[in-house]
């Protein structure tokens, strides 16, 4: 039995998508309604830069259909700091702004770190302890995206696994790809797309990532040339909800890639 596979993009407000993803003439206020029916997940990036009112999250939840999921990128004030262990107040403010108004459409929170942030075991371990397991009675899930090679360390994998926090797998030309399964879900960001390709990625790569998504969702792990590898892979083999986002690279074509991935996954 496989867990759900959610496929999506970053945000839904992007002018070049008007006429390429969104139909010509679609009102901007209708874009979330359209995107949430064409895809199965969206990574909300605006929360990295700004705070929102609870009513905003509630409105997003009401607009999206049943079964749709929003993942939410954490505020830069939590992650872009010299001492992560001192982020407690910022984490509390971010979590408390109204995320839980998304209800059952709330997916994992993404904590993304600067590419210059190096692994400090004591400090990063202290940061993981700041991430709440729930808020207002709503369970919270967490994923961390690290972008410095110093995180290729079994100690980093072990502390994330102990905390139940997922390590984001990034298919990126610039950042390390760490594929260890450390949480009860998988979070993959496919960042190597190109706008020159109508589907963002070459078709063989889309097939490869669709196969990887099926393996992750069934509890397996992708193997072989150009597939993810792990530093210290020892998780139990069990189905895991899997999130696949086409993001950053090839942004104009990202919706086409996500829709093609959903078609391949059936």
Backbone bond lengths (Angstrom), bond angles and torsions (degrees), N, CA, C in turn:
res aa  C-N    CA-C-N  psi(-1)  N-CA   C-N-CA  omega(-1)  CA-C   N-CA-C  phi
1 X - - - 1.457 - - 1.519 109.11 -
2 X 1.331 116.75 132.47 1.447 121.32 -179.49 1.519 110.98 -99.00
3 X 1.331 115.76 148.73 1.454 121.56 171.43 1.532 108.42 -80.93
4 X 1.330 118.05 165.73 1.477 120.27 179.70 1.526 111.98 -61.61
5 X 1.328 115.94 146.84 1.463 123.19 171.83 1.518 106.93 -113.50
6 X 1.317 116.89 119.86 1.465 122.73 -179.68 1.524 108.73 -106.54
7 X 1.315 116.44 131.76 1.462 120.79 -176.38 1.520 109.14 -126.82
8 X 1.335 116.46 132.93 1.449 117.82 -178.37 1.512 113.99 -163.46
9 X 1.324 114.39 -159.87 1.460 124.24 -173.56 1.529 108.84 -134.66
10 X 1.334 116.07 177.40 1.449 121.03 177.48 1.517 111.10 -95.47
11 X 1.325 116.98 112.82 1.456 121.13 179.97 1.510 112.88 72.42
12 X 1.331 115.66 -175.93 1.470 119.90 177.45 1.523 112.61 -141.58
13 X 1.341 116.88 -2.99 1.463 120.34 179.32 1.519 109.08 -106.72
14 X 1.322 116.72 104.25 1.469 122.05 -177.37 1.532 106.87 -155.72
15 X 1.306 116.18 113.57 1.470 120.93 -171.04 1.538 113.24 -54.36
16 X 1.339 120.49 -43.31 1.470 119.28 -179.19 1.533 114.34 -63.04
17 X 1.332 118.36 -13.63 1.471 119.62 176.34 1.529 111.74 -78.02
18 X 1.326 117.25 -13.48 1.467 120.77 -179.42 1.522 108.74 -77.99
19 X 1.315 114.22 110.59 1.457 120.13 -176.00 1.508 113.58 99.73
20 X 1.351 117.48 -14.06 1.471 120.73 174.77 1.529 109.70 -107.85
21 X 1.328 116.41 -48.25 1.469 122.36 175.65 1.531 109.57 -102.15
22 X 1.319 115.41 -51.81 1.457 119.46 178.91 1.526 110.23 -83.06
23 X 1.313 117.40 141.75 1.471 119.60 177.85 1.525 111.07 -61.81
24 X 1.311 115.71 148.29 1.464 121.03 175.85 1.528 109.36 -55.69
25 X 1.321 114.58 133.06 1.456 119.17 175.53 1.518 115.26 86.01
26 X 1.355 118.43 -2.82 1.455 119.70 179.33 1.525 109.39 -66.16
27 X 1.315 117.79 129.97 1.460 121.21 178.69 1.520 110.44 -63.17
28 X 1.335 117.13 140.16 1.458 120.55 -177.71 1.526 111.82 -57.33
29 X 1.323 117.00 -35.27 1.460 119.47 -178.93 1.528 112.29 -68.58
30 X 1.347 116.99 -10.64 1.463 121.45 179.18 1.540 112.02 -97.80
31 X 1.336 117.02 -1.14 1.461 119.39 -172.82 1.525 112.77 -66.48
32 X 1.320 118.41 -41.04 1.462 118.94 177.62 1.524 110.34 -64.26
33 X 1.307 117.41 -40.82 1.466 120.55 178.08 1.526 110.25 -57.72
34 X 1.334 116.50 -44.10 1.469 120.79 -179.85 1.531 110.60 -67.95
35 X 1.339 117.31 -49.92 1.466 121.36 -175.42 1.523 111.92 -62.39
36 X 1.315 116.73 -38.22 1.460 120.15 -176.64 1.519 112.49 -73.99
37 X 1.316 117.07 -8.96 1.469 121.05 175.21 1.526 111.73 -104.04
38 X 1.326 116.46 -17.74 1.463 120.85 176.85 1.529 111.53 -89.16
39 X 1.345 116.87 -22.26 1.457 123.28 -176.62 1.524 108.77 -127.87
40 X 1.316 116.81 179.01 1.468 119.25 179.82 1.519 113.38 -119.07
41 X 1.345 117.13 -2.09 1.461 120.87 177.30 1.524 109.65 -159.04
42 X 1.311 115.81 154.13 1.464 122.68 172.05 1.515 107.87 -138.04
43 X 1.329 115.49 135.69 1.459 121.28 171.85 1.528 107.51 -90.70
44 X 1.322 116.78 116.89 1.461 121.54 -178.91 1.526 108.72 -82.61
45 X 1.325 116.12 114.62 1.461 121.06 -178.14 1.521 113.17 -96.78
46 X 1.340 117.39 -19.84 1.453 120.14 -178.25 1.510 113.22 -61.11
47 X 1.338 116.80 -27.46 1.461 121.10 -179.80 1.527 112.39 -69.98
48 X 1.338 117.52 -13.04 1.458 121.31 175.34 1.530 110.20 -70.52
49 X 1.338 115.66 -32.24 1.460 121.43 -174.39 1.523 114.04 -101.18
50 X 1.328 117.30 -29.39 1.463 120.99 -171.61 1.523 110.46 -139.98
51 X 1.332 114.61 162.91 1.455 119.95 170.72 1.528 108.91 -98.08
52 X 1.324 115.55 157.25 1.460 121.47 -178.96 1.526 108.89 -128.52
53 X 1.313 115.41 159.31 1.457 120.24 178.13 1.530 110.18 -82.35
54 X 1.337 117.11 153.31 1.467 119.64 177.57 1.523 113.01 -53.05
55 X 1.335 117.20 -35.76 1.461 120.52 -179.02 1.526 111.60 -63.98
56 X 1.332 117.15 -28.68 1.462 120.26 178.74 1.521 110.47 -67.21
57 X 1.328 116.34 -47.08 1.466 120.14 177.98 1.531 110.47 -62.94
58 X 1.309 116.65 -40.19 1.463 120.38 177.90 1.518 110.53 -61.93
59 X 1.338 116.66 -40.23 1.458 120.25 178.91 1.516 112.46 -65.04
60 X 1.334 117.01 -40.28 1.467 119.71 176.68 1.523 110.47 -61.21
61 X 1.321 116.03 -43.20 1.470 120.13 -178.99 1.524 110.98 -62.71
62 X 1.322 116.84 -39.73 1.460 119.81 -179.42 1.519 112.09 -70.61
63 X 1.323 117.13 -29.03 1.466 121.45 -178.42 1.526 111.44 -75.40
64 X 1.325 117.08 -39.21 1.463 121.36 -176.66 1.529 110.53 -78.07
65 X 1.329 117.52 151.29 1.470 120.81 -179.35 1.522 111.93 -78.28
66 X 1.308 115.77 166.70 1.465 120.87 175.20 1.524 109.65 -57.44
67 X 1.317 116.23 139.66 1.461 121.07 178.65 1.511 114.16 92.19
68 X 1.329 117.26 -14.25 1.466 120.31 178.70 1.524 109.10 -78.93
69 X 1.360 116.22 150.29 1.466 120.58 -176.98 1.529 110.13 -132.86
70 X 1.325 115.37 135.12 1.464 122.40 170.82 1.525 108.82 -103.12
71 X 1.320 117.38 126.48 1.457 119.56 164.56 1.528 106.20 -96.85
72 X 1.320 116.74 153.57 1.462 120.66 -169.74 1.523 109.49 -129.05
73 X 1.339 116.11 124.32 1.463 119.46 178.71 1.525 109.61 -81.49
74 X 1.321 115.93 130.15 1.459 121.67 -176.87 1.519 111.60 -70.24
75 X 1.321 114.92 156.31 1.461 122.22 -178.99 1.526 112.16 -59.15
76 X 1.313 115.28 141.97 1.461 120.80 176.79 1.526 111.73 -63.28
77 X 1.332 117.27 -22.24 1.459 119.92 179.00 1.535 111.56 -69.82
78 X 1.328 116.50 -16.67 1.467 120.26 176.23 1.520 111.77 -84.26
79 X 1.315 117.35 -36.60 1.462 121.22 -168.47 1.521 114.75 -108.02
80 X 1.328 118.11 -26.13 1.469 120.51 -177.68 1.528 109.76 -92.85
81 X 1.304 115.32 72.17 1.469 120.34 -178.27 1.520 109.46 -147.57
82 X 1.321 115.28 154.36 1.466 120.72 -177.17 1.514 110.92 -67.60
83 X 1.352 116.60 -43.11 1.462 121.21 -178.07 1.522 108.21 -114.05
84 X 1.304 116.70 105.32 1.465 121.15 -177.06 1.527 111.45 -68.33
85 X 1.306 116.75 -29.62 1.464 120.74 -178.46 1.519 112.13 -62.97
86 X 1.334 117.69 -15.86 1.465 122.18 -179.12 1.522 112.54 -95.44
87 X 1.337 117.40 13.50 1.464 121.34 -174.73 1.524 113.91 -89.29
88 X 1.323 117.85 6.34 1.460 120.42 -172.72 1.514 114.61 -54.46
89 X 1.340 118.18 -47.57 1.464 120.75 -178.96 1.518 111.23 -64.17
90 X 1.333 116.82 -40.17 1.471 120.67 179.96 1.520 111.13 -66.88
91 X 1.328 116.41 -39.02 1.464 120.05 177.56 1.518 110.02 -63.10
92 X 1.327 116.56 -44.39 1.466 120.23 -179.69 1.527 111.41 -62.91
93 X 1.333 117.05 -41.57 1.475 119.89 178.82 1.514 110.76 -64.65
94 X 1.324 116.10 -41.72 1.463 118.83 -179.13 1.521 111.17 -63.84
95 X 1.311 116.96 -50.09 1.461 121.25 -177.54 1.527 111.16 -65.12
96 X 1.336 115.80 -32.68 1.451 119.83 -175.06 1.513 115.93 -85.35
97 X 1.339 118.54 1.84 1.461 119.88 -175.25 1.525 113.63 -75.09
98 X 1.347 117.41 -12.70 1.460 119.20 178.92 1.513 115.03 129.88
99 X 1.333 117.08 13.53 1.468 120.22 -179.99 1.520 112.26 -53.55
100 X 1.327 116.24 -37.16 1.461 119.77 -173.69 1.528 112.03 -67.83
101 X 1.342 117.71 -11.56 1.461 120.39 175.73 1.529 111.14 -67.09
102 X 1.330 117.11 -13.72 1.468 120.06 174.58 1.530 111.21 -71.21
103 X 1.317 117.36 -17.06 1.462 121.14 177.02 1.515 112.11 61.39
104 X 1.336 116.46 -133.56 1.463 119.48 -177.69 1.522 112.56 -75.75
105 X 1.332 117.64 1.42 1.468 121.24 174.61 1.530 111.65 -94.89
106 X 1.336 116.91 3.17 1.462 120.48 176.41 1.518 110.02 -83.03
107 X 1.317 115.80 118.68 1.462 121.54 175.55 1.520 110.32 -97.47
108 X 1.312 117.95 -158.63 1.465 120.82 -178.77 1.526 112.54 -64.82
109 X 1.318 115.25 155.02 1.462 122.70 169.88 1.523 107.38 -92.56
110 X 1.326 116.36 130.58 1.461 122.06 -179.90 1.524 109.52 -99.34
111 X 1.327 115.80 120.24 1.466 122.24 176.94 1.530 106.46 -105.79
112 X 1.334 116.24 104.99 1.470 121.53 -173.86 1.526 109.54 -106.12
113 X 1.336 115.67 133.43 1.460 121.06 -175.80 1.522 111.28 -109.95
114 X 1.313 115.27 151.99 1.459 121.28 179.38 1.531 110.21 -61.04
115 X 1.323 115.43 151.81 1.460 120.20 179.85 1.525 112.16 -65.99
116 X 1.324 116.63 -19.15 1.470 120.75 179.48 1.527 112.85 -87.64
117 X 1.337 117.11 -8.11 1.467 120.28 -177.30 1.520 110.10 -76.15
118 X 1.327 117.15 118.58 1.458 122.43 -178.91 1.530 110.64 -93.71
119 X 1.318 114.22 158.22 1.461 120.46 -179.18 1.521 110.63 -75.13
120 X 1.324 115.08 121.42 1.456 123.61 171.66 1.524 104.79 -123.00
121 X 1.311 117.35 107.71 1.462 121.28 -170.66 1.527 112.04 -57.38
122 X 1.316 117.93 -44.91 1.465 120.56 -177.54 1.531 110.73 -65.68
123 X 1.324 116.30 -46.37 1.462 120.12 -176.82 1.524 111.45 -69.48
124 X 1.330 117.16 -43.03 1.465 118.99 -178.61 1.532 110.37 -68.59
125 X 1.312 116.85 -37.87 1.463 119.81 176.09 1.515 111.37 -60.53
126 X 1.336 116.78 -39.10 1.464 120.67 177.88 1.530 110.46 -66.33
127 X 1.330 116.95 -36.87 1.468 119.91 178.00 1.526 110.85 -63.68
128 X 1.312 117.05 -44.40 1.463 119.77 -179.45 1.527 111.52 -58.32
129 X 1.318 116.59 -32.83 1.466 120.16 179.61 1.530 112.24 -71.09
130 X 1.336 117.08 -15.64 1.463 120.96 178.83 1.526 112.68 -81.99
131 X 1.337 117.11 -14.13 1.456 120.24 -174.71 1.527 109.70 -80.63
132 X 1.326 117.76 118.24 1.466 120.34 -174.30 1.521 112.69 -74.49
133 X 1.316 115.70 144.47 1.465 121.38 177.98 1.515 111.58 -77.96
134 X 1.338 116.72 -21.69 1.464 120.27 179.01 1.518 109.75 -157.86
135 X 1.321 115.24 162.73 1.465 121.22 174.90 1.519 107.95 -145.47
136 X 1.313 115.97 128.22 1.470 121.69 -177.04 1.529 111.12 51.41
137 X 1.330 115.71 38.04 1.451 120.59 177.89 1.513 115.29 81.35
138 X 1.340 117.79 -0.90 1.469 121.93 -179.33 1.524 109.08 -98.78
139 X 1.326 116.90 125.86 1.464 120.98 179.03 1.526 110.18 -66.37
140 X 1.332 116.02 139.69 1.458 122.42 179.37 1.528 109.55 -116.99
141 X 1.329 115.42 141.94 1.458 121.40 175.10 1.528 108.66 -117.78
142 X 1.313 116.17 149.00 1.454 120.37 -172.54 1.533 111.11 -131.29
143 X 1.336 114.47 142.56 1.463 121.78 174.45 1.523 107.99 -132.99
144 X 1.318 117.10 141.39 1.467 121.29 179.23 1.521 109.18 -117.32
145 X 1.333 114.82 133.15 1.463 119.50 173.42 1.519 108.10 -112.65
146 X 1.323 115.34 112.47 1.465 122.13 178.50 1.521 107.99 -105.19
147 X 1.341 116.35 147.45 1.470 118.82 -171.04 1.522 112.60 -134.56
148 X 1.324 115.85 28.53 1.465 120.26 175.90 1.521 108.17 -126.28
149 X 1.324 116.77 140.76 1.465 121.07 -174.78 1.523 113.43 -62.33
150 X 1.326 117.65 -18.99 1.466 119.60 -179.80 1.531 111.84 -64.74
151 X 1.341 117.34 -16.46 1.468 120.34 178.74 1.525 112.61 -80.13
152 X 1.311 117.92 -3.93 1.474 119.86 173.23 1.532 107.59 -75.13
153 X 1.297 115.38 71.10 1.464 121.19 -171.23 1.528 108.15 -141.97
154 X 1.327 118.33 126.94 1.471 120.13 178.49 1.526 113.11 -55.27
155 X 1.342 117.30 -28.94 1.461 119.99 179.68 1.530 110.54 -65.90
156 X 1.328 117.59 -37.26 1.462 121.71 176.96 1.520 110.21 -64.86
157 X 1.317 116.62 -45.30 1.463 120.75 178.93 1.523 110.39 -61.06
158 X 1.310 116.06 -44.55 1.472 120.42 -177.01 1.526 111.40 -63.11
159 X 1.331 117.39 -41.57 1.467 118.40 -177.33 1.528 111.43 -71.23
160 X 1.330 117.70 -33.48 1.462 120.02 176.09 1.526 110.42 -67.99
161 X 1.324 116.18 -40.72 1.465 120.02 179.18 1.532 110.40 -65.24
162 X 1.302 117.71 -39.91 1.462 120.83 179.04 1.521 111.08 -65.21
163 X 1.333 116.53 -33.15 1.462 121.05 -179.87 1.526 112.62 -85.45
164 X 1.342 117.64 -10.19 1.460 120.85 -176.70 1.508 112.81 72.15
165 X 1.337 117.02 24.32 1.463 123.10 -178.90 1.525 108.67 -100.16
166 X 1.323 116.97 131.36 1.464 121.15 -178.39 1.526 110.82 -78.66
167 X 1.310 116.02 141.57 1.465 121.80 170.85 1.525 107.42 -92.02
168 X 1.317 116.61 125.00 1.462 120.60 179.31 1.527 109.29 -68.21
169 X 1.335 115.47 130.92 1.460 119.38 170.92 1.521 107.58 -90.31
170 X 1.329 116.93 125.40 1.457 121.24 179.83 1.518 109.94 -117.08
171 X 1.341 115.91 120.82 1.463 120.52 170.05 1.521 105.59 -86.92
172 X 1.321 115.41 93.11 1.458 120.48 -170.55 1.517 110.99 -134.65
173 X 1.333 117.44 144.02 1.463 119.58 175.18 1.516 112.39 -77.22
174 X 1.330 117.36 -9.12 1.457 120.32 -171.62 1.527 114.88 -118.12
175 X 1.325 117.87 -21.97 1.461 120.53 -170.94 1.522 111.08 -123.25
176 X 1.329 117.23 158.38 1.467 119.95 -178.07 1.524 112.28 -66.21
177 X 1.313 114.99 144.30 1.468 121.96 176.40 1.517 107.99 -102.88
178 X 1.321 116.65 105.10 1.462 121.71 -179.89 1.519 107.19 -110.74
179 X 1.303 117.21 114.18 1.465 121.81 -170.13 1.521 113.76 -104.38
180 X 1.312 117.97 10.70 1.464 119.41 179.95 1.524 111.16 -64.06
181 X 1.329 116.26 136.78 1.463 122.45 177.23 1.524 107.89 -88.69
182 X 1.323 116.51 116.25 1.460 119.76 -175.14 1.528 113.20 -124.79
183 X 1.324 118.10 -7.82 1.458 121.79 179.48 1.512 111.07 -124.08
184 X 1.335 116.01 -168.85 1.467 119.63 179.00 1.522 111.69 -94.62
185 X 1.336 116.82 13.65 1.461 122.69 175.31 1.521 107.91 -147.58
186 X 1.331 116.12 167.21 1.469 122.78 177.76 1.518 107.82 -117.93
187 X 1.327 116.62 136.96 1.464 122.26 -178.50 1.526 107.42 -128.85
188 X 1.326 117.49 110.62 1.461 122.24 -178.27 1.518 109.95 -117.99
189 X 1.322 115.76 132.49 1.468 121.57 175.43 1.531 107.00 -114.37
190 X 1.310 116.73 117.11 1.461 122.52 -179.21 1.525 107.60 -96.21
191 X 1.336 115.72 103.75 1.463 122.54 -166.61 1.525 113.43 -112.63
192 X 1.335 117.69 10.01 1.462 120.32 -174.23 1.529 113.33 -104.90
193 X 1.320 117.30 15.70 1.457 120.10 -179.20 1.517 112.91 -70.34
194 X 1.326 115.14 168.29 1.472 121.34 -179.71 1.521 109.42 -138.00
195 X 1.321 115.92 138.97 1.457 119.87 179.54 1.526 112.86 -69.09
196 X 1.326 117.73 -19.35 1.469 120.53 178.05 1.523 111.59 -69.84
197 X 1.335 116.53 -17.69 1.463 121.07 178.76 1.525 108.68 -97.00
198 X 1.334 118.69 123.76 1.473 120.21 -177.98 1.524 113.73 -56.56
199 X 1.357 117.55 -26.22 1.457 121.29 179.40 1.536 112.06 -108.11
200 X 1.348 115.64 16.45 1.462 121.12 175.87 1.529 112.02 75.15
201 X 1.323 117.21 -49.26 1.462 124.06 176.81 1.532 109.10 -116.47
202 X 1.324 118.47 152.00 1.472 120.14 171.17 1.528 110.05 -59.03
203 X 1.319 117.18 148.08 1.464 120.92 -177.28 1.529 112.82 -56.94
204 X 1.354 120.61 -40.87 1.476 118.57 177.80 1.522 112.37 -60.42
205 X 1.344 117.01 -34.25 1.460 119.95 178.50 1.523 110.91 -70.25
206 X 1.327 116.90 -38.34 1.471 119.13 176.75 1.518 110.72 -61.89
207 X 1.337 116.21 -40.46 1.463 119.65 177.31 1.524 110.90 -63.45
208 X 1.319 116.06 -39.87 1.464 121.48 179.90 1.528 110.55 -64.05
209 X 1.330 117.03 -42.58 1.463 120.01 -179.10 1.527 111.68 -73.72
210 X 1.317 117.22 -30.53 1.466 118.92 174.68 1.527 110.20 -65.18
211 X 1.321 116.28 -41.40 1.470 119.92 176.87 1.525 110.81 -63.69
212 X 1.336 116.08 -41.26 1.468 119.61 179.30 1.523 110.57 -63.03
213 X 1.335 116.66 -41.11 1.469 120.12 179.18 1.521 111.28 -61.48
214 X 1.326 116.38 -42.39 1.477 119.59 178.30 1.526 110.94 -62.13
215 X 1.326 116.64 -40.88 1.461 120.08 179.56 1.522 111.19 -64.98
216 X 1.337 116.47 -46.20 1.457 119.53 178.57 1.528 110.42 -58.86
217 X 1.337 116.47 -45.16 1.459 120.49 -176.54 1.524 112.69 -66.33
218 X 1.329 116.28 -27.84 1.469 120.09 -178.92 1.520 112.83 -89.73
219 X 1.348 116.46 -6.28 1.455 120.21 -179.55 1.508 113.99 100.81
220 X 1.333 117.44 0.09 1.458 121.00 177.68 1.513 111.58 -88.41
221 X 1.336 115.83 -171.93 1.459 120.24 177.75 1.523 108.80 -138.38
222 X 1.335 116.88 137.40 1.462 120.92 179.20 1.526 110.73 -65.29
223 X 1.325 116.18 144.65 1.452 121.32 178.30 1.523 108.89 -142.17
224 X 1.323 115.94 164.49 1.455 120.52 175.69 1.509 112.44 109.06
225 X 1.336 117.17 173.74 1.463 121.88 -178.85 1.526 111.63 -56.20
226 X 1.331 115.76 134.74 1.461 124.21 175.53 1.525 113.28 65.19
227 X 1.317 116.63 14.59 1.456 120.25 174.56 1.524 109.06 -103.49
228 X 1.324 118.03 162.74 1.454 120.36 -177.18 1.521 113.15 -58.24
229 X 1.301 115.73 149.02 1.458 120.70 173.79 1.523 107.62 -126.43
230 X 1.303 115.54 161.37 1.454 120.15 -176.29 1.522 110.37 -120.03
231 X 1.317 115.52 156.16 1.456 121.57 178.30 1.523 110.38 -83.77
232 X 1.327 115.31 -45.56 1.470 120.37 -172.92 1.527 108.29 -147.86
233 X 1.314 116.47 68.55 1.469 121.89 -169.01 1.526 111.34 -82.91
234 X 1.339 116.12 103.62 1.462 119.62 178.74 1.530 113.67 -137.68
235 X 1.336 120.18 29.18 1.471 118.51 -178.03 1.521 111.85 -79.13
236 X 1.317 114.51 159.01 1.459 118.88 173.77 1.524 109.12 -65.77
237 X 1.326 115.51 142.82 1.460 119.76 178.15 1.527 108.90 -85.12
238 X 1.308 115.69 104.63 1.465 121.79 178.34 1.515 107.93 -151.59
239 X 1.312 118.38 155.01 1.471 120.49 -179.10 1.524 111.64 -57.61
240 X 1.318 115.43 139.94 1.463 121.25 179.01 1.526 109.81 -134.58
241 X 1.323 116.16 131.73 1.460 119.89 173.45 1.522 108.09 -56.22
242 X 1.323 115.89 134.79 1.463 120.62 -172.68 1.518 110.39 -124.28
243 X 1.325 115.58 130.23 1.462 122.77 178.94 1.526 109.09 -112.21
244 X 1.317 116.44 127.23 1.457 122.74 178.43 1.521 107.89 -122.35
245 X 1.331 117.39 119.40 1.463 120.81 178.90 1.526 110.44 -120.31
246 X 1.324 115.37 129.77 1.465 121.72 169.73 1.521 106.06 -92.27
247 X 1.328 115.90 118.28 1.462 118.21 -166.17 1.524 110.49 -153.19
248 X 1.311 116.70 148.70 1.461 125.37 177.58 1.532 111.76 69.53
249 X 1.339 117.87 -82.68 1.454 120.26 -178.14 1.522 111.21 -64.93
250 X 1.326 117.13 129.34 1.458 120.60 -179.32 1.514 112.48 64.22
251 X 1.320 116.78 43.87 1.469 119.92 -171.67 1.524 112.93 -61.83
252 X 1.332 116.78 -36.55 1.464 118.78 -179.74 1.525 110.55 -61.68
253 X 1.327 115.96 -36.61 1.464 120.91 -176.22 1.533 113.11 -93.17
254 X 1.322 117.50 -1.87 1.463 120.20 -176.49 1.526 113.27 -57.09
255 X 1.338 119.94 -43.60 1.471 118.23 178.34 1.523 113.07 -60.44
256 X 1.333 116.95 -37.58 1.467 119.81 178.42 1.521 110.61 -64.01
257 X 1.344 116.58 -39.32 1.461 120.22 178.65 1.527 110.59 -65.38
258 X 1.326 116.85 -43.28 1.464 120.35 -179.27 1.527 110.81 -63.70
259 X 1.330 116.78 -41.31 1.466 119.99 179.27 1.523 111.14 -67.13
260 X 1.331 116.37 -38.11 1.463 119.49 177.76 1.528 110.66 -67.44
261 X 1.334 117.02 -38.18 1.465 120.24 176.71 1.517 110.75 -61.94
262 X 1.326 117.09 -43.92 1.465 120.67 178.26 1.536 110.85 -61.85
263 X 1.327 115.80 -38.44 1.475 118.85 178.19 1.513 110.12 -63.81
264 X 1.330 117.70 -42.87 1.454 121.09 -179.29 1.531 111.99 -66.98
265 X 1.324 115.68 -32.33 1.466 119.83 179.54 1.519 112.68 -79.73
266 X 1.335 115.25 -13.29 1.455 119.82 176.34 1.506 113.88 75.35
